[in-house]
Amino acid sequence: MKRLFAAIKIQPDSEFLKSYRELKHLLGHEQIKWVEESNFHFTLKFFGKTEERNISSISGVLQQRASVTPSMNLQLSGLGIFGSSYAPKVIWVGIEPYSDPLLLMKNIHADLKSIGFDPDRQNLVPHLTLGRIKLLRDKVIFTRTIDRFKSISSLPMFAGEMILYESILHPGGPEYIILEKYPFI
């Protein structure tokens, strides 16, 4: 079994990274597991634990979808929270334009249904996860800090491929191994 996901690698500009580092610093007193900058990605489909015999079928579906998907320019824009304001779980930043990545996600989910993968139950929201909240000591400061960074954004980035990753969990954080790349047209 391998823990798999399909994604687009995200490599933001230095100004975005500077803001991200400042956000991390200002919330350094909180128990938040921040995503390593080298691991930034926009998840298209999380497979979870997957039988190795299914990888070639998944790869075929992703290859087919990539072969009819135009390359796109993506921009990170707008900080958000998954979970409630009382119990926030994830800090994320949105992806613009919203419609192209959302359509790609929907198409991938529909394509994978043909090989036995049910679509995700939650709403599909194109985003980049920045941090997973373990525990908040001061929700007032947390909320003020999040509000301060609401308008965070990046310069446009070229997205010319999707990638099938294996994720290996380690105590210090996940290790992502590229299994296959699928270029867009």
C-alpha positions in Angstrom: 0.0 0.0 0.0 1.1 3.5 -0.9 -0.3 6.8 0.4 -1.0 8.7 -2.8 -2.3 12.1 -4.0 -2.4 14.0 -7.3 -1.3 17.6 -7.2 0.1 20.7 -8.9 3.4 21.8 -7.5 3.2 25.4 -6.2 6.4 27.6 -6.2 5.4 31.1 -5.1 7.4 34.3 -5.4 9.7 35.7 -2.7 7.2 38.3 -1.5 4.6 35.7 -0.9 7.2 33.5 1.0 8.2 36.6 3.0 4.5 37.1 4.1 4.2 33.3 4.8 7.3 33.4 7.1 5.9 36.5 8.9 2.6 34.7 9.5 4.4 31.7 10.9 6.5 33.9 13.1 3.5 35.8 14.5 1.7 32.6 15.2 4.8 30.8 16.5 3.4 30.6 20.0 0.5 28.4 18.7 0.6 24.6 18.0 0.4 24.7 14.2 2.1 22.2 11.9 3.2 24.4 9.0 3.8 23.1 5.5 7.4 23.2 4.4 7.9 25.6 1.5 9.4 22.9 -0.6 6.2 20.8 -0.1 3.8 23.5 -1.3 1.2 21.9 -3.6 -2.4 22.2 -4.7 -4.1 18.8 -4.2 -6.3 17.7 -7.1 -7.2 14.3 -5.5 -6.2 12.6 -2.3 -6.2 8.8 -2.7 -4.9 7.8 0.7 -3.7 4.3 1.2 -3.8 2.7 -2.3 -3.1 -0.8 -3.5 0.0 -0.8 -5.7 -1.8 -2.7 -8.4 -4.2 0.3 -8.8 -1.4 2.8 -9.5 -1.2 2.0 -13.3 -5.0 2.6 -13.7 -4.8 5.9 -11.7 -1.8 6.9 -13.8 -3.7 6.2 -17.0 -6.6 8.3 -16.0 -4.4 11.2 -14.9 -2.4 11.0 -18.2 -5.6 11.1 -20.2 -6.9 14.1 -18.3 -3.6 16.0 -18.6 -3.5 15.4 -22.3 -6.7 17.4 -22.8 -6.0 20.1 -20.1 -4.5 23.4 -21.1 -1.5 24.8 -19.1 -2.7 27.6 -16.8 -1.4 30.5 -14.8 -2.4 30.3 -11.1 -2.2 32.9 -8.4 -2.4 32.5 -4.7 -5.0 34.9 -3.2 -6.8 35.3 0.0 -6.2 33.6 3.4 -8.9 31.4 4.8 -9.7 28.9 7.5 -11.3 25.4 7.3 -13.3 24.6 10.4 -15.4 27.0 12.4 -14.1 30.2 14.0 -14.5 28.4 17.4 -12.5 25.4 16.2 -10.3 26.3 13.2 -8.5 23.3 11.7 -6.5 24.4 8.6 -5.0 27.7 7.4 -5.1 27.9 3.7 -4.8 30.4 0.8 -7.0 30.3 -2.3 -6.1 29.7 -5.9 -7.2 32.1 -8.7 -8.6 32.0 -11.2 -11.0 29.7 -9.3 -12.9 28.2 -12.2 -10.1 26.4 -14.2 -8.6 24.5 -11.2 -12.1 23.7 -9.9 -13.1 22.3 -13.3 -9.8 20.2 -13.4 -10.6 18.8 -9.9 -14.2 17.9 -10.9 -13.0 16.3 -14.2 -10.4 14.2 -12.4 -12.9 13.0 -9.8 -15.4 12.1 -12.5 -12.7 10.3 -14.5 -11.6 8.3 -11.5 -15.1 7.1 -10.8 -14.8 4.9 -13.9 -12.0 2.9 -12.2 -13.7 2.7 -8.8 -12.7 5.8 -6.9 -15.7 7.6 -5.5 -15.7 11.4 -5.6 -14.7 13.2 -2.3 -17.7 13.9 -0.1 -16.5 17.4 0.9 -16.8 20.4 -1.4 -13.9 20.8 -3.8 -12.1 24.0 -3.0 -8.9 24.8 -4.9 -6.4 25.9 -2.2 -2.9 25.6 -0.8 -2.7 24.4 2.8 -0.3 26.5 4.8 -0.8 25.0 8.3 -2.8 22.4 10.3 -3.9 23.7 13.7 -3.3 21.4 16.6 -4.2 23.7 19.5 -4.8 27.4 19.9 -3.9 29.2 23.1 -5.2 32.6 22.1 -8.0 32.7 19.6 -8.2 36.5 19.7 -4.6 37.0 18.6 -5.0 34.1 16.1 -8.1 35.8 14.6 -6.5 39.2 14.4 -3.4 37.7 12.8 -5.4 35.8 10.2 -7.4 39.0 9.5 -4.2 40.9 9.0 -3.1 38.5 6.2 -6.6 38.1 4.6 -5.4 39.8 1.4 -2.1 37.7 1.0 -1.4 37.0 -2.6 1.4 35.9 -5.0 2.4 36.7 -8.5 1.0 34.5 -11.2 2.7 31.1 -11.6 2.8 28.8 -14.6 1.2 25.4 -14.0 2.2 23.1 -16.9 1.8 19.6 -15.3 0.2 17.6 -12.6 2.1 15.1 -10.5 1.2 11.8 -8.8 3.0 11.8 -5.4 3.6 9.1 -2.8 3.5 10.6 0.7 5.5 8.9 3.4 4.7 10.1 6.9 7.7 10.7 9.2 7.6 12.2 12.8 9.3 15.3 11.4 6.9 15.8 8.6 5.8 14.1 5.3 8.2 13.1 2.5 6.8 13.5 -1.0 8.1 11.2 -3.7 7.2 11.9 -7.4 5.9 8.8 -9.0 4.9 10.3 -12.3 4.5 13.7 -14.1 1.7 14.4 -16.5 2.2 17.5 -18.8 -0.7 19.6 -19.8 -1.2 20.7 -23.4 
